[in-house]
Protein backbone atom coordinates (compact mmCIF):
# COMPACT_ATOMS: atom_id res chain seq x y z
CA UNK A 1 0.00 0.00 0.00
CA UNK A 2 1.26 3.48 -0.85
CA UNK A 3 1.17 6.44 1.52
CA UNK A 4 -1.20 8.41 -0.71
CA UNK A 5 -2.70 7.83 -4.12
CA UNK A 6 -2.62 11.59 -4.63
CA UNK A 7 0.99 11.16 -5.78
CA UNK A 8 -0.31 9.48 -8.96
CA UNK A 9 -1.35 12.09 -11.49
CA UNK A 10 -1.27 10.04 -14.70
CA UNK A 11 -2.19 6.48 -15.62
CA UNK A 12 1.32 5.51 -16.66
CA UNK A 13 2.74 6.18 -13.21
CA UNK A 14 1.20 3.02 -11.77
CA UNK A 15 3.46 0.69 -13.76
CA UNK A 16 6.82 1.58 -12.15
CA UNK A 17 5.16 1.58 -8.74
CA UNK A 18 3.65 -1.86 -9.36
CA UNK A 19 7.02 -3.19 -10.48
CA UNK A 20 8.43 -2.48 -7.02
CA UNK A 21 5.74 -4.50 -5.23
CA UNK A 22 5.04 -7.39 -7.61
CA UNK A 23 7.12 -10.57 -7.75
CA UNK A 24 9.28 -10.46 -10.88
CA UNK A 25 7.48 -13.34 -12.71
CA UNK A 26 4.09 -11.75 -12.06
CA UNK A 27 5.23 -8.35 -13.32
CA UNK A 28 6.64 -9.95 -16.46
CA UNK A 29 3.38 -11.83 -16.99
CA UNK A 30 1.44 -8.57 -16.94
CA UNK A 31 3.90 -6.37 -18.80
CA UNK A 32 5.13 -8.76 -21.46
CA UNK A 33 3.87 -9.31 -24.98
CA UNK A 34 4.43 -11.88 -27.66
CA UNK A 35 7.66 -12.41 -29.58
CA UNK A 36 9.86 -9.32 -29.90
CA UNK A 37 7.01 -7.15 -28.58
CA UNK A 38 6.76 -5.07 -31.75
CA UNK A 39 2.97 -4.97 -31.52
CA UNK A 40 3.15 -4.24 -27.79
CA UNK A 41 5.04 -1.05 -28.57
CA UNK A 42 2.96 -0.32 -31.66
CA UNK A 43 -0.33 -0.39 -29.75
CA UNK A 44 0.81 2.76 -27.95
CA UNK A 45 2.95 4.40 -30.63
CA UNK A 46 0.09 4.20 -33.16
CA UNK A 47 -1.89 6.54 -30.93
CA UNK A 48 1.14 8.84 -30.70
CA UNK A 49 1.24 9.24 -34.49
CA UNK A 50 -2.31 10.59 -34.65
CA UNK A 51 -2.21 14.39 -34.46
CA UNK A 52 -5.24 16.22 -33.13
CA UNK A 53 -6.67 19.32 -34.81
CA UNK A 54 -8.60 21.25 -32.13
CA UNK A 55 -11.37 23.79 -32.56
CA UNK A 56 -11.50 26.86 -30.33
CA UNK A 57 -14.02 29.29 -28.82
CA UNK A 58 -16.63 26.61 -28.38
CA UNK A 59 -18.83 26.16 -25.34
CA UNK A 60 -17.02 23.59 -23.22
CA UNK A 61 -18.03 24.97 -19.82
CA UNK A 62 -19.76 21.66 -19.16
CA UNK A 63 -18.15 18.56 -20.66
CA UNK A 64 -20.12 15.30 -20.60
CA UNK A 65 -17.91 12.23 -21.15
CA UNK A 66 -20.83 9.84 -20.74
CA UNK A 67 -21.76 7.15 -23.27
CA UNK A 68 -24.69 4.79 -23.72
CA UNK A 69 -24.46 1.10 -24.51
CA UNK A 70 -27.66 -0.85 -25.13
CA UNK A 71 -29.70 1.85 -23.43
CA UNK A 72 -27.52 1.99 -20.30
CA UNK A 73 -25.80 5.31 -19.60
CA UNK A 74 -22.27 5.23 -18.22
CA UNK A 75 -20.41 8.24 -16.93
CA UNK A 76 -17.43 7.59 -19.20
CA UNK A 77 -16.50 5.32 -22.14
CA UNK A 78 -13.99 3.37 -20.01
CA UNK A 79 -14.42 -0.37 -19.39
CA UNK A 80 -12.12 -2.61 -17.36
CA UNK A 81 -10.94 -5.42 -19.63
CA UNK A 82 -10.66 -9.05 -18.56
CA UNK A 83 -7.33 -9.88 -16.93
CA UNK A 84 -6.62 -13.34 -15.54
CA UNK A 85 -5.25 -14.46 -12.17
CA UNK A 86 -5.76 -11.22 -10.28
CA UNK A 87 -5.07 -12.72 -6.85
CA UNK A 88 -1.46 -12.90 -8.01
CA UNK A 89 -1.50 -9.09 -8.19
CA UNK A 90 -3.41 -8.43 -4.94
CA UNK A 91 -4.77 -10.68 -2.16
CA UNK A 92 -8.38 -9.72 -2.94
CA UNK A 93 -7.86 -10.09 -6.68
CA UNK A 94 -10.93 -9.53 -8.83
CA UNK A 95 -13.00 -8.61 -5.79
CA UNK A 96 -10.91 -5.48 -5.30
CA UNK A 97 -11.16 -4.69 -9.01
CA UNK A 98 -14.95 -5.03 -9.12
CA UNK A 99 -15.29 -2.78 -6.09
CA UNK A 100 -12.97 -0.23 -7.68
CA UNK A 101 -14.98 -0.40 -10.91
CA UNK A 102 -18.14 0.22 -8.94
CA UNK A 103 -16.71 3.31 -7.28
CA UNK A 104 -15.50 4.56 -10.66
CA UNK A 105 -18.87 3.89 -12.31
CA UNK A 106 -17.54 1.63 -15.08
CA UNK A 107 -18.34 -1.93 -16.25
CA UNK A 108 -15.99 -4.76 -15.38
CA UNK A 109 -15.31 -7.76 -17.61
CA UNK A 110 -14.53 -10.92 -15.63
CA UNK A 111 -12.02 -13.34 -17.13
CA UNK A 112 -12.77 -17.03 -17.49
CA UNK A 113 -9.48 -17.34 -15.61
CA UNK A 114 -10.77 -15.37 -12.65
CA UNK A 115 -9.47 -16.46 -9.25
CA UNK A 116 -12.75 -15.40 -7.61
CA UNK A 117 -16.18 -16.91 -8.15
CA UNK A 118 -18.40 -14.90 -10.47
CA UNK A 119 -21.21 -15.12 -7.93
CA UNK A 120 -19.04 -13.44 -5.29
CA UNK A 121 -18.11 -10.69 -7.73
CA UNK A 122 -21.75 -10.18 -8.69
CA UNK A 123 -22.68 -9.81 -5.03
CA UNK A 124 -20.13 -7.00 -4.67
CA UNK A 125 -20.79 -5.29 -8.02
CA UNK A 126 -22.57 -1.96 -8.32
CA UNK A 127 -21.92 -1.62 -12.06
CA UNK A 128 -22.61 -4.10 -14.89
CA UNK A 129 -20.53 -7.26 -15.01
CA UNK A 130 -19.68 -8.97 -18.27
CA UNK A 131 -17.95 -12.32 -18.65
CA UNK A 132 -15.08 -13.06 -21.01
CA UNK A 133 -15.51 -16.60 -22.31
CA UNK A 134 -12.99 -19.20 -23.31
CA UNK A 135 -14.69 -22.30 -24.70
CA UNK A 136 -14.35 -25.34 -22.48
CA UNK A 137 -13.55 -28.86 -23.69
CA UNK A 138 -17.16 -29.68 -24.50
CA UNK A 139 -20.08 -27.53 -25.53
CA UNK A 140 -22.06 -28.83 -22.56
CA UNK A 141 -19.43 -27.43 -20.19
CA UNK A 142 -19.43 -24.12 -22.03
CA UNK A 143 -23.22 -23.92 -21.93
CA UNK A 144 -23.28 -24.69 -18.20
CA UNK A 145 -20.70 -21.94 -17.56
CA UNK A 146 -22.74 -19.39 -19.52
CA UNK A 147 -25.93 -20.35 -17.72
CA UNK A 148 -24.15 -20.05 -14.39
CA UNK A 149 -22.81 -16.53 -14.93
CA UNK A 150 -26.04 -15.31 -16.51
CA UNK A 151 -28.01 -16.64 -13.55
CA UNK A 152 -25.68 -14.63 -11.31
CA UNK A 153 -26.38 -11.43 -13.22
CA UNK A 154 -23.93 -11.34 -16.12
CA UNK A 155 -25.12 -8.76 -18.65
CA UNK A 156 -22.82 -9.70 -21.52
CA UNK A 157 -20.70 -12.61 -22.72
CA UNK A 158 -17.49 -11.61 -24.52
CA UNK A 159 -16.13 -14.64 -26.33
CA UNK A 160 -12.42 -14.44 -27.12
CA UNK A 161 -11.88 -15.49 -30.73
CA UNK A 162 -8.18 -14.71 -31.26
CA UNK A 163 -6.58 -17.44 -29.14
CA UNK A 164 -6.70 -20.91 -30.73
CA UNK A 165 -3.34 -21.33 -28.97
CA UNK A 166 -1.38 -19.09 -26.64
CA UNK A 167 1.22 -16.85 -28.21
CA UNK A 168 4.95 -17.19 -27.56
CA UNK A 169 5.28 -14.84 -24.60
CA UNK A 170 9.04 -14.78 -24.25
CA UNK A 171 9.31 -12.53 -21.20
CA UNK A 172 6.64 -14.45 -19.32
CA UNK A 173 8.25 -17.81 -20.09
CA UNK A 174 11.78 -16.64 -19.33
CA UNK A 175 10.66 -15.27 -15.97
CA UNK A 176 9.18 -18.65 -15.08
CA UNK A 177 5.64 -17.44 -14.50
CA UNK A 178 3.33 -20.21 -13.33
CA UNK A 179 0.05 -20.21 -11.50
CA UNK A 180 0.55 -21.66 -8.01
CA UNK A 181 -1.15 -25.01 -7.66
CA UNK A 182 -2.99 -23.80 -4.57
CA UNK A 183 -4.56 -20.92 -6.53
CA UNK A 184 -7.93 -21.88 -7.91
CA UNK A 185 -9.45 -20.79 -11.22
CA UNK A 186 -13.01 -21.85 -10.40
CA UNK A 187 -14.47 -21.30 -13.87
CA UNK A 188 -11.63 -22.86 -15.85
CA UNK A 189 -10.13 -25.98 -14.35
CA UNK A 190 -7.42 -26.03 -17.01
CA UNK A 191 -5.95 -22.78 -15.72
CA UNK A 192 -5.54 -21.26 -19.17
CA UNK A 193 -2.14 -22.82 -19.78
CA UNK A 194 -0.48 -21.12 -16.81
CA UNK A 195 0.22 -24.32 -14.87
CA UNK A 196 3.30 -24.88 -16.95
CA UNK A 197 5.20 -23.07 -19.68
CA UNK A 198 5.25 -25.98 -22.12
CA UNK A 199 1.50 -26.53 -22.21
CA UNK A 200 0.34 -24.19 -24.99
CA UNK A 201 -2.59 -26.24 -26.21
CA UNK A 202 -5.08 -25.84 -23.40
CA UNK A 203 -7.32 -23.42 -25.26
CA UNK A 204 -10.08 -24.94 -27.36
CA UNK A 205 -9.94 -23.67 -30.96
CA UNK A 206 -13.33 -22.50 -32.17
CA UNK A 207 -14.88 -21.79 -35.58
CA UNK A 208 -17.80 -19.79 -36.96
CA UNK A 209 -20.13 -22.72 -36.36
CA UNK A 210 -19.36 -22.40 -32.65
CA UNK A 211 -20.36 -18.74 -32.70
CA UNK A 212 -23.63 -19.66 -34.41
CA UNK A 213 -24.25 -22.21 -31.65
CA UNK A 214 -23.22 -19.72 -28.98
CA UNK A 215 -25.76 -17.21 -30.22
CA UNK A 216 -28.48 -19.77 -29.47
CA UNK A 217 -27.13 -20.26 -25.94
CA UNK A 218 -26.30 -16.74 -24.76
CA UNK A 219 -29.37 -14.84 -23.56
CA UNK A 220 -27.47 -11.71 -22.51
CA UNK A 221 -25.51 -9.55 -24.97
CA UNK A 222 -22.97 -11.45 -27.06
CA UNK A 223 -19.68 -9.76 -27.97
CA UNK A 224 -16.82 -11.07 -30.12
CA UNK A 225 -13.46 -10.07 -28.63
CA UNK A 226 -10.36 -10.16 -30.79
CA UNK A 227 -11.66 -9.02 -34.19
CA UNK A 228 -9.09 -7.30 -36.46
CA UNK A 229 -10.55 -7.75 -39.94
CA UNK A 230 -13.67 -6.08 -41.39
CA UNK A 231 -14.82 -9.28 -43.06
CA UNK A 232 -14.77 -11.06 -39.70
CA UNK A 233 -16.82 -8.24 -38.21
CA UNK A 234 -19.35 -8.63 -41.02
CA UNK A 235 -19.62 -12.38 -40.53
CA UNK A 236 -20.12 -11.86 -36.80
CA UNK A 237 -22.99 -9.46 -37.41
CA UNK A 238 -24.60 -11.92 -39.82
CA UNK A 239 -24.56 -14.47 -37.01
CA UNK A 240 -26.35 -12.05 -34.70
CA UNK A 241 -23.67 -10.81 -32.31
CA UNK A 242 -24.50 -7.69 -30.33
CA UNK A 243 -21.09 -6.06 -30.39
CA UNK A 244 -17.51 -6.20 -31.68
CA UNK A 245 -14.37 -5.80 -29.58
CA UNK A 246 -11.38 -4.75 -31.69
CA UNK A 247 -8.42 -6.27 -29.88
CA UNK A 248 -5.09 -7.95 -30.52
CA UNK A 249 -5.11 -9.53 -27.07
CA UNK A 250 -2.91 -6.81 -25.64
CA UNK A 251 -0.19 -7.85 -28.11
CA UNK A 252 0.18 -11.10 -26.16
CA UNK A 253 -0.50 -13.60 -28.96
CA UNK A 254 0.86 -12.83 -32.44
CA UNK A 255 3.67 -10.29 -32.77
CA UNK A 256 3.65 -7.83 -35.70
CA UNK A 257 -0.15 -7.83 -35.66
CA UNK A 258 -1.70 -4.51 -36.66
CA UNK A 259 -2.25 -1.96 -33.89
CA UNK A 260 -5.89 -1.80 -32.90
CA UNK A 261 -6.32 1.96 -33.38
CA UNK A 262 -4.99 1.61 -36.95
CA UNK A 263 -7.52 -1.04 -37.96
CA UNK A 264 -10.43 0.48 -36.06
CA UNK A 265 -11.67 2.83 -38.85
CA UNK A 266 -12.00 0.06 -41.44
CA UNK A 267 -13.96 -2.11 -39.03
CA UNK A 268 -16.24 0.76 -38.02
CA UNK A 269 -16.92 1.54 -41.68
CA UNK A 270 -17.89 -2.09 -42.26
CA UNK A 271 -20.06 -2.26 -39.16
CA UNK A 272 -21.69 1.07 -40.10
CA UNK A 273 -23.38 1.54 -36.74
CA UNK A 274 -25.27 -1.75 -36.74
CA UNK A 275 -23.64 -2.82 -33.46
CA UNK A 276 -21.35 -0.98 -31.05
CA UNK A 277 -17.60 -1.36 -31.46
CA UNK A 278 -15.22 -1.31 -28.51
CA UNK A 279 -11.44 -1.07 -28.85
CA UNK A 280 -8.60 -1.95 -26.49
CA UNK A 281 -4.82 -1.94 -26.66
CA UNK A 282 -2.46 0.93 -25.83
CA UNK A 283 -4.91 3.40 -24.29
CA UNK A 284 -3.03 5.38 -21.65
CA UNK A 285 -4.28 8.98 -21.93
CA UNK A 286 -7.48 10.91 -22.29
CA UNK A 287 -6.38 12.00 -25.76
CA UNK A 288 -6.17 8.33 -26.73
CA UNK A 289 -9.86 7.93 -25.87
CA UNK A 290 -10.69 11.02 -27.95
CA UNK A 291 -8.88 9.45 -30.91
CA UNK A 292 -10.59 6.09 -30.46
CA UNK A 293 -14.07 7.58 -30.27
CA UNK A 294 -13.33 9.92 -33.16
CA UNK A 295 -12.46 6.83 -35.23
CA UNK A 296 -15.78 5.21 -34.43
CA UNK A 297 -15.45 3.32 -31.14
CA UNK A 298 -18.38 3.42 -28.75
CA UNK A 299 -16.11 2.76 -25.76
CA UNK A 300 -12.59 1.65 -24.85
CA UNK A 301 -11.11 -0.97 -22.57
CA UNK A 302 -8.00 -0.79 -20.41
CA UNK A 303 -6.22 -3.81 -18.97
CA UNK A 304 -2.63 -3.46 -17.80
CA UNK A 305 -3.06 0.05 -16.31
CA UNK A 306 -5.79 -0.85 -13.84
CA UNK A 307 -4.04 -4.10 -12.89
CA UNK A 308 -0.88 -2.16 -12.06
CA UNK A 309 -3.05 0.11 -9.91
CA UNK A 310 -4.61 -2.98 -8.30
CA UNK A 311 -1.15 -4.19 -7.33
CA UNK A 312 -0.26 -0.79 -5.88
CA UNK A 313 -3.32 -0.26 -3.69
CA UNK A 314 -6.13 -2.69 -4.38
CA UNK A 315 -9.64 -1.30 -4.71
CA UNK A 316 -8.47 2.25 -4.07
CA UNK A 317 -5.81 1.95 -6.76
CA UNK A 318 -8.28 0.68 -9.35
CA UNK A 319 -10.73 3.49 -8.59
CA UNK A 320 -7.93 6.06 -8.75
CA UNK A 321 -6.66 4.77 -12.10
CA UNK A 322 -10.09 5.17 -13.72
CA UNK A 323 -10.58 8.56 -12.07
CA UNK A 324 -7.31 9.82 -13.54
CA UNK A 325 -8.08 8.54 -17.03
CA UNK A 326 -11.63 9.91 -16.98
CA UNK A 327 -10.38 13.32 -15.80
CA UNK A 328 -7.75 13.37 -18.51
CA UNK A 329 -10.44 12.49 -21.06
CA UNK A 330 -12.60 15.39 -19.88
CA UNK A 331 -9.67 17.77 -20.26
CA UNK A 332 -8.87 16.42 -23.73
CA UNK A 333 -12.48 16.84 -24.84
CA UNK A 334 -12.51 20.45 -23.68
CA UNK A 335 -9.17 21.17 -25.33
CA UNK A 336 -10.30 19.87 -28.72
CA UNK A 337 -13.49 21.90 -28.41
CA UNK A 338 -16.09 19.18 -27.88
CA UNK A 339 -18.49 19.05 -24.95
CA UNK A 340 -20.09 15.70 -25.87
CA UNK A 341 -18.75 12.39 -27.12
CA UNK A 342 -21.47 12.35 -29.78
CA UNK A 343 -19.66 15.08 -31.74
CA UNK A 344 -16.22 13.43 -31.80
CA UNK A 345 -15.30 12.45 -35.36
CA UNK A 346 -12.43 12.25 -37.86
CA UNK A 347 -12.41 16.03 -38.42
CA UNK A 348 -10.41 16.10 -35.17
CA UNK A 349 -7.45 14.52 -36.94
CA UNK A 350 -4.87 16.55 -38.81
CA UNK A 351 -5.43 15.47 -42.45
CA UNK A 352 -2.83 13.79 -44.60
CA UNK A 353 -0.86 12.13 -41.81
CA UNK A 354 -3.18 9.39 -40.63
CA UNK A 355 -3.82 6.51 -43.01
CA UNK A 356 -6.45 3.89 -42.29
CA UNK A 357 -5.47 0.25 -42.06
N, C-alpha and C positions, 0 to 999 in steps of 0.2 A: 504494500500500500504506500502511496506517495503522501507527502505532507499536505499538499494542496493541488487539486486539479486545475486551479486557476493559473498555474504555471504553463499549462498547455494552451496555446493560442492558435494552433493550426493542426490539421489532421495528421500531417506527416510526422509530427513530433512524438507521437505515441510509439513509433517503431523503435527508435534507439532506446527509449525507456523500457520497452518490453524486452529488448535484447539483454538488458542487464538483469532481468528477473526470471527469464525463461531458461530451462535447461537447453543446452546447445542443440541437441537433436530436435527438440520441439520447435525452437526458433527456426531451424533450417527447414523443417516440415512446412511451416507457415510461409516463410519468405521465399522458398525456392520455387523455381519453375522447371519446365522440361528442357532437356538437352543443354544447349549453350545459352539458354535464357534470352534469346533474341526477341521472341514475342513478349516475354515478361517486360523487357525494357520498352518495346514498341507500344504496348498498351498505354503507357504513360506518355511517351514522346509523341505519339500520334496526336494526342490532345494539344501538346505544346506547339505543334506546327500550325494549328488552326488559329488565325488571327481574327480578333473581334473588331467590329466596325460600329462603335457606339453612336447613338443618337442623343442629342442634348436638348435641354429646355423642355423636357416633358414632365408631366405630373407624376412624380414617383414619391410623393409624400407618404403614401401608404402602399407598401409592396406586399402582395399576397402570393406566397410561394406554394399555395395549396394546389393539389391535383385530385381528380376523381378517377377511380377505377371501378367499373361495374356499379356505378351509382353510389359508391362509398367515397366520402370526401376525407382526404388526408391533409395534414397541415404542411407537408412537404413531399417532393417526389422521391424521397430516399427510402429504400427498403434494405433490410439486413439480409444478405445472401446466406445460403446454407454453407456452413463450415463444420467439418466433422470433428469429433473427439475433443469437445471443448473443455472437458474436465482435465485435460492435459495442460490447458492454459490457465485455468482457475479452478479452485476446489468446487465451486458451485456450477461450473460449466454453463450449459445452455440455460439453466434456471436464472443465472445472473444476467445473461444476454436478453432473455425474454422480459425480465423486469426492466432492464435498461431501455429496451425497445418501447415498452409501455410508457415509461416516463417521457420518452422522446416523441411519442405519438406516431410511431412508424410500424409497419408490418414486419414480421420476423418469419423467415423461411427455415424450417427445421430440417436438418439433414437426416437421411436414412441412417447415417452413421452417428446419430446423436448418442450421447452417453447418459441421457436422461429420458425417462419415459415421456412420450408425447402427452399422455393424460396429465402428468404432473406439470408440464409446461402450460397446457391449456388451462389448468386450474389457476395458474399465476398470471396468465396473459390478460392484458387490458386492451390490446390491439389485435387485429386479425393475425392468425397463424396460418401459414401455408406449409405444405410438406413436400420436400424434394424427394423424389422417388427413384431408387435403383430397383430394377426388376429383380425378383428373387428367382430361385432355381426353377420353380414351377409357377404357372399362372395362378393356381389355387392359393399359393402362399402370397403372391402379389395382391390378389383380390382381397384376401383376408386382412392384409396390412392396410390397404386403402379403406376398407370398411371400418377398421379399428380407428384410424385417425379421423375419418369423417364423423364417426359416432362421437368422438371426443371434441368435435368442433372445428376441424380443419376446413378452411374456406377455399382452398385451392391446392391442387396436386401439380407439382412441377417436375415432370419426368425428364431426367437427364438423358440426352440422346447422343452425346459426343464422346462416350467412354465405353466402347466395346472391350477395350483393355486399358489398363493404366499406362500413362506415358512414362518415359524414362526420366525420372526425376533425380538427376545426378546428385544434387546437394543433399536431398533427403536420404538417398541410399548411402552416400558416403558418410553421413553423420550417424548412421545406424539407427534411424528412427524406427521404432516398433511400438505398437500398442501394448501396454502391459497386460499380461494374461488376466490379472485381477480386475481390469477395467472392462465393464460390460458395454456392449452396443445392443441394447434390447430389441431394436427393430431390424437388426441385420446381424445374424449370428456368424456370418462369414467375416465380419470386421473390415470389409472393404479392401482387403489385401494388405492391411497394415500389421498383420501378425508376423509377417516375415518378408524380407526384401525380395526374395526370389519368386514369390507367388504373385504373378501379375495377371492371372487368368480367373480371378474370383468374380469379376463382373460378368453379368449375363448379357451377351450381345442381343440387341433387339432390332426389328425391322418394321417397315411401315404396317405390316399386318398386325403387329403387336399394338401399335398406336390405335388402329381401327378397333381392336378388341378393347383397349383401355378406355376409349371413348364410351363404350357401352357399360363400363364398370364404374367410372368416376362420375359421381353425382354433383360434386362441387365443380369449381372452375378448373379446367385442364390447360396447363401451360406446357409448351415444349422448351426446354432449356438446353442451349448449346447449338442453336441454329446460326449458320454463317453464310448460307447461300439463298438467294431469293427463290429459287425453284423449290428448295426444301420448305421454305415458308409457305409457298403456294400449296404444296401438297398437304402440309399440315392443316391449312385452312379448309381444304377440300374434305378432310377427314373430321372436321368439326371442332378443332381445338379453339379455346377461348382466348389464347394469348401466346405471343412469341417472346422468348428471352434470347436476345443476341448475346452470345457468350463464347469465349474460347477456353472455358474452364480455368480462368485465371492464369492462362499460359502454362498450365500444369500438365498438359497432355502431349500435344504435337507442336514442336518448336518450328518457327518460321511461319506459323499460321498468321493470317491477316489480323491486324488490330481491330477490335470490335467497333470503335468509333469510325474507322475508315469504311467498313462494310455496312454500317447502319443505314446510310441514305438509300442504297440500292434495295435493301430489304423493306424499308418503309415505303418506297415507291411501289414495290410489288404488293405489299399488304394493303396500301391505299386506304387506311383507316378502318378496314373491316374488323380487325381485332387490335387491341393495344399491343405495343411493342416495348419491351423493357431491355435495357442494355447494362452490362457490367464489364468490368475490366479497366483498371487504370484511373478510376475516378478518385481524385484526391483534393479537389478544390471546388469552390462554388462555381467558378468560371467553367469548369469541366461539365457541370450539370447544365449550365446555360447552353453549352455547345451540343450536348447530347439531346436536349429537348428541342433546340433549334433544328437539329437534323432529323427530328421526327419521333424520338422516344417519348413515351408517356410517363416513364419513371426510370430511375437508375437503381442499381444495387451496388453496395459496397461489401467487401468480405474481409480482406486482411486488415484494413484500418480499424474496424471495430473489435476485431479479435486481439489486436495489439493493445487496444484500450482495455479490453476485458482482462488481459494479463496484468496490466498496470494497476487497475483498481476495480475490478469486478463490475457490478451493476452500475456504480457511479461512473466508472470509466467509459462504459458503453454509452450511457446517457450523455456524457460530456462530448464524446466523439461526434455523435449525431448533432448535438447542439452547435458545435463549432462549424460543422459542414453546412447545416441549415443557415446559420448566421452568415457565413461566407457567401452562400447562394443568394440570400436576400441582398447583400451588398452588391454582388455582381449584377443582379437584375436591375437594381437602381442605377448602377454605373453604365449599363448599356441602354438605359432609357426605357425600361419595360416594367410596368407595375403588375403584370399578370403573366402567368406561364402560357396562357392561351395565345399571346401575341408573339412568342418567341418563334423565329423562323430563320431561313437561310440568308435573309437580307442582313443578318447580324455578322456574317462572315465577310472578310475582305475578299473581293472577287479576284479570281485568277491564280490564287495560290493554293486552293484546296480542291483537289480532284477526288471525285467519288471512286469507291472501289469498283 
